[in-house]
Amino acid sequence: MGTTSNYSWPYPESSDYVADGATAIENLADAVDTTVGGFGEYSDYTPTFTNISFASYTYRYAVVNNLLHVWFRGVLDASVSGTISMSTPTGTKPATSDAIPLGGCRAVDDDTGLQYNGISIVRSEDVFRFLSTINGTTGSAATWDAGHPFTWASGDEISFTAVVEAG
């Protein structure tokens, strides 16, 4: 029996005598199932938050083809005290720390109903951060913190997505 180079899946070679074809096919099927079982399924994650706390949140991630996919949505239970950041999932260290845009983020001010959009980035500390323009000014961006994009309070919402190569 031979094996594939990428996943070592067994297969009969042309010179093999396959006495029990059903067993050979079952072995191949089991190997494929083991390799791709759970492929693309999202897992829950409990991140480390910096300068922000939540009454409730959902943080889900999956690694597919060496790409880390993250989805987050949370409602604050208190105000923000500094620059907002969240840890990346354990064991999925992003391959970049160049602060390149990885996805979108949205904040909703519960008092006014206003929505603020921005981009999610990853920093060398393996944390996600968020940026948006200052008062709509082109080329002028601010990291989301206690005063940006608004003054945060209990009930406000933040959500983001990100896709980055896993290192």
C-alpha positions in Angstrom: 0.0 0.0 0.0 1.1 3.5 -0.8 0.3 6.7 1.1 -0.4 10.2 -0.2 2.3 12.8 0.3 0.2 15.4 2.0 -1.9 13.5 4.5 -0.5 9.9 4.3 -3.8 8.5 3.2 -3.4 4.8 2.3 -4.2 3.6 -1.2 -3.5 0.4 -3.1 -0.7 0.7 -5.6 -1.0 -1.0 -9.0 1.4 -3.8 -7.9 -0.6 -4.5 -4.7 -2.9 -7.5 -4.5 -6.0 -6.2 -2.9 -7.6 -9.3 -1.4 -10.1 -7.3 0.6 -11.1 -4.2 -1.4 -13.8 -3.2 1.2 -11.1 -3.0 3.9 -8.8 -1.0 1.7 -11.6 1.5 1.0 -12.6 1.6 4.6 -9.0 2.4 5.7 -8.9 5.2 3.1 -12.3 6.6 4.2 -11.2 6.5 7.9 -8.0 8.3 7.1 -9.9 11.0 5.2 -12.5 11.4 8.0 -9.7 11.8 10.6 -8.0 14.4 8.5 -11.0 16.6 7.6 -13.3 15.8 10.5 -14.3 19.1 12.1 -12.9 21.0 9.1 -14.1 24.5 9.3 -16.1 24.1 12.5 -16.0 27.1 14.8 -14.8 26.8 18.4 -15.7 29.0 21.3 -12.8 30.9 22.9 -12.5 32.9 26.1 -10.1 35.7 25.3 -8.1 38.0 27.6 -9.6 41.5 27.4 -7.6 44.6 28.0 -9.3 47.8 29.2 -12.8 46.5 28.5 -15.3 44.1 30.1 -18.5 42.5 28.8 -21.9 41.6 30.3 -22.1 39.0 27.5 -20.1 38.1 24.4 -19.6 35.4 21.8 -16.0 34.8 20.5 -15.7 32.0 17.9 -12.9 31.0 15.7 -11.8 28.3 13.2 -8.5 27.6 11.4 -9.1 26.6 7.8 -6.2 26.0 5.4 -3.9 27.8 7.8 -6.2 30.9 8.0 -7.5 32.0 11.3 -11.2 33.1 11.0 -12.5 35.1 14.0 -16.0 36.3 14.8 -16.8 38.4 17.9 -19.8 40.2 19.3 -20.2 41.6 22.8 -22.2 44.0 25.0 -20.2 46.1 27.5 -21.0 46.0 31.2 -18.8 49.0 32.1 -17.0 51.9 30.5 -13.6 51.5 28.6 -10.5 52.5 30.5 -7.8 52.7 27.7 -6.9 51.1 24.4 -9.2 48.2 23.6 -7.6 44.8 22.8 -8.5 41.1 22.8 -6.2 38.2 22.7 -6.0 35.9 19.7 -7.0 32.3 20.3 -4.5 30.1 22.0 -2.3 28.1 19.6 -3.3 30.2 16.5 -0.5 32.8 16.6 -1.0 35.1 13.6 1.8 35.0 11.0 1.8 38.8 10.8 2.1 41.6 13.3 2.2 44.4 10.7 -1.1 45.9 11.7 -2.6 45.2 8.3 -6.4 45.3 8.0 -7.8 41.9 8.7 -11.5 42.6 8.8 -14.2 44.9 9.8 -15.4 46.1 13.2 -18.5 47.9 14.4 -19.4 49.8 17.6 -22.9 50.8 18.6 -23.5 53.6 21.1 -26.4 52.3 23.1 -27.4 55.8 24.2 -27.7 57.4 20.7 -28.0 54.3 18.5 -25.2 55.6 16.3 -23.0 53.0 14.7 -19.2 53.4 14.1 -17.3 51.2 11.6 -13.6 50.5 11.4 -11.0 47.8 10.7 -9.6 45.1 12.9 -5.8 44.6 13.1 -3.5 42.3 14.9 -0.4 43.6 16.8 2.9 42.0 17.7 1.5 41.2 21.2 -0.9 38.8 19.5 -3.9 40.9 20.3 -6.7 42.3 18.1 -7.1 46.1 18.1 -9.6 48.3 16.2 -9.2 51.5 14.2 -11.5 54.0 12.6 -11.3 57.5 11.0 -11.5 60.5 13.3 -14.7 62.3 12.6 -14.7 61.0 9.0 -11.3 62.6 8.2 -9.5 60.8 5.4 -6.1 59.5 6.4 -6.5 60.2 10.1 -7.2 57.1 12.2 -7.6 56.5 15.9 -7.3 53.3 17.9 -10.5 52.5 19.7 -10.1 53.5 23.4 -12.0 55.2 26.2 -12.8 58.2 24.0 -12.8 56.7 20.5 -15.0 56.4 18.5 -17.2 57.7 21.3 -17.2 57.5 25.1 -18.1 53.9 25.9 -20.6 52.9 28.6 -22.5 49.9 29.8 -24.8 48.5 27.1 -22.6 49.6 24.2 -21.8 46.9 21.6 -18.7 45.9 19.7 -18.4 43.3 17.0 -15.6 42.3 14.6 -14.4 39.8 12.1 -10.9 39.0 11.1 -9.1 36.6 8.8 -5.3 36.3 9.1 -2.7 33.6 8.3 -2.0 31.4 11.3 1.7 31.1 12.1 
